């Protein structure tokens, strides 16, 4: 196993988020040894395949947190939150009827000022 870093925490957050979104952990076997083997050698089932209501971008975010290679994960938990927030706001802008985009822009400014 590799070095424990902040990206290890990002992995843990991804596993927790996965469990919250689909109702089960990304890896679960009959024994601890088998579960560890799955963590090391298998990819998790995409959350969206288990919960069709999940937005594709949230599915991608969770899977990036659970990437086997630490360098492929978000660098920090704050980076995960910021990128997730920005993606959410971009989606809201795209869905907003003409003339409503100002609400999302004000939300973006509030997030930037407060986070």
N, C-alpha and C positions, 0 to 999 in steps of 0.2 A: 504494500500500500504506500501511497505517496505522503507527502508532507501535509500537515493540517494547516490550512490558511483560511483567510476570510472566504475564499471560494468554497471551502468546506461548509461554512455557514449558509452560503447561498444554496448549496445542494440540500442541506437540511430544510431550509425554507421551502424549496421546491417540493420536497417529499411531503411536508406538512400541507402545503397548498394542494398538491395532488390528492391527498387523503380527504381534505375538506371538500374538494370539488366532485370526487367520484365515490366517496364512501369507503375506500379501502386504500391501503398503502401501495406504492408503486411496485413493491416486491414483497411477496409473502409466500413462504413454503412451509413444509412440515417440521423443519428444524432450523435452528439458527445457522448451521453450516450451509444448508441448502439455500437459505435466504441470502447469505453473504455471497454464495456462488452466483445467484441471480444478479445481485447488485454489480458484481465484477464482470459478468459475462453476457448479460442480456440487456436489451433495451426495454424500458417500460412500455406498456400498451399506451398509445396516445390517449390522453384523458377524454378527448372529444369522441373517441370510439365508444367510450363507456358512458358518456353523458353528452348526447347530441345537442343539448341546449347551450353548450359552451361556445363562445366565440372562437374562431380559428386563431386569432392573435393571442388569446389567453392560453390556448393549447400550446402554441409555439413558445410562449414565455415560460410555461411550466417545464416543457421538455428541454429548453435551454438551461434552466436551473439544474436539471438532472443529467446534463451531459457528462459522459464518462471522463472526458479530458477536461481538467479544471480550467485550462485556458479558454475553453469554449463557453464557459459559464459567464454570467455577469461578474464583473470585477469585485463588486461590493453589493451589499443588500440595498444601500442607498441608490446605487446605479440601477438595480432591478426596479425599485419603486419609481424612480424618475422616468425610466424608459417605459414602464407600464403606464404611468400617468400620462406621458406624452402621447402614447399610442391611443389611449382612451380618448383623450381630447381631440386627436386627429379624426377618430371615428365619429365623434359627436359633431364636429364641424362638417364632415361629409354627409351626415344624415340630416343636419338641420335645414329646414326650409330657408329660402332666401330671406334675408333680413333678420334672421335669428342668430347668425354666426357671432354676434357681439356677446352673447351670453357665454359661449364657450371661450371666447377670447378673454373675457373678464375672469373666468375660472382659471384659465392658464396663468394670467397675471397674478391672481391670488396665490396659486400654488408656487409660482416662482418666488414670490415675496415671503412665503411662509415655510418653504421647505428647501 
